Amino acid sequence: MEEIIRATFPVIVYFAAIFLAFNGVLIIVAYTVLAERKILGWIQGRIGPNRVGPWGLLQPFADLLKFIFKEEIAPDKSTKFVYYLAPLISLICALMPIIVYPFGPPIKTIDWSFLPYGLGEGVKELPLRIADFDVALLYVLAITSVGVYGIALAGWASNSKYSLMGGLRSSAQMISYELAMGASVLGVVMMAGSLSIGKIIQAQTQYPTKWFIIPQFVGFLVFLTAAFAETNRVPFDLPEAETELVAGFHTEYSALKFALFFMAEYVNMFTVSVMCTTLFLGGWYIPGLSYIFEYGSIPYAIVSHIGFLLKIFFFLFLYIWVRGTLPRFRFDQLMSFGWKFLLPVAIGNLVFTIIMVYLGIF
Amino acid sequence: MVSILFFLFAGLAIACSILMVYHKNPLYSAISLIGVFIALACIYVLLAAPFIAAVQVLVYAGAIMVLVIFVIMLLNLEEDKQLTRLRYLYLVGVFLGLALLVQTFFIYHAVIKTPNQKAEQEATAGLTLNIGRAMFTEYLLPVEIAGVLLLMAIVGAMILSRRGEQVKIEEFKRRED
């Protein structure tokens, strides 16, 4: 019995951590949708949703219920297997990066010896993340680059002109902006000397001027712009441009299938905000906090975690703000902006960083 | 545990490659090829080479196959066109397949023959730092040659695609005159 418990305990802990992380992120994502509708309402001089629950706070759940109870419609001539596969690919690829999110600093002060059967033996710290490995950053980039298949295949399988145009645009856009995004990330990687997310944050935890946003400001701007394009958000939302393509790649999707695409888009927004925070704003690190609380203690972790969330909320707000204020690019503008401006700037920044790192200035 | 996962992903890779070859529809073939790449990436992870796995997904599944799918969707190829030309290629295919099979058995035989030696555990060989170090010291020449080759291919593609454009521009100018 004791051995079984010893063997299964780590698995249970991992599952609990994954359950917590995924549900936490999904709840924040649900409320991002509400926040978007509210803030867009204010920008346009409206009130926004305010009927369901106090101040409209139960709106996300009402939306979900509505999605579930809507009629499932699949076009007659669609390629059924791919048609149903596409939203799954989208959402799965959006959710997978959650396992490397750095939610907070490790907690070192808890004494784990109270656990029975010596389960706490040798456990020194409680890391506030699910996994961090040598190539975590590459993992995130790889998974998000696979996510485009959801959109491209949805466009192809629906057997509709609007959807096909949306899918085509999406894959072209993704190829163009992925390069700039990768090149802008490389500057940070070079300064931190690692692809591991934990080490990238560690490299920024001395004083606020160590935040990579200062030496890598150009990289930050390029990353942010490319991130808007990668998540198909305004002003780069050409795959679903309402005014020209009805609803783009998800024109033919109804009910829960549409909800999966919708969720994937917002989870992707969250992921990109996490990446921005981690790469350029020091992740969970709050300057000067170690003078108030000891590093590794529980209050330090809690305050850091709140700081991490606030930084993410700032980026999510930025997304909504931009959606409320900027018009959409034309397709040729999008392409020439990506290839002729963003990519050269990113590569220039990369070369500049190489020289600076070589000279030992950064 | 590791061997169960290995057989799972190896089976997935084989199944996907068979589907890739047998499907008439080019888009299904492309999707199966993505499946092969992802299964191979999982096998790389099992072999303690996370960097190669990530790059495999990022470059092959994420970039090259997106381009392939883009082209297939753009051209909207017709389905089931019977292969009438190039029938003799079947014969070549059979021959090559047999050669590959013989080669596989040869490798299998050689592996079985070698005494069961525990290889030096180089668990860190697949990490980013070590790969970078090896690429820029021991294998610098092959890396540079590959880089030059790729550059040549890019320049060649540019010239080939621009040539037609130049002709068109000249024609347009002539018509203007």
Interface residues (C-beta under 8 A of the other chain):
Chain A: V82 F133 D134 V135 L138 Y139 L141 A142 I143 S145 V146 V148 Y149 A152 L153 G155 W156 L164 G167 L168 S171 A172 M174 I175 E178 S194 L195
Chain B: L27 Y28 I31 I34 I38 P50 F51 A53 A54 V55 V57 L58 A61 G62 A63 V66 L67 I69 F70 M73 L74 L127 T128
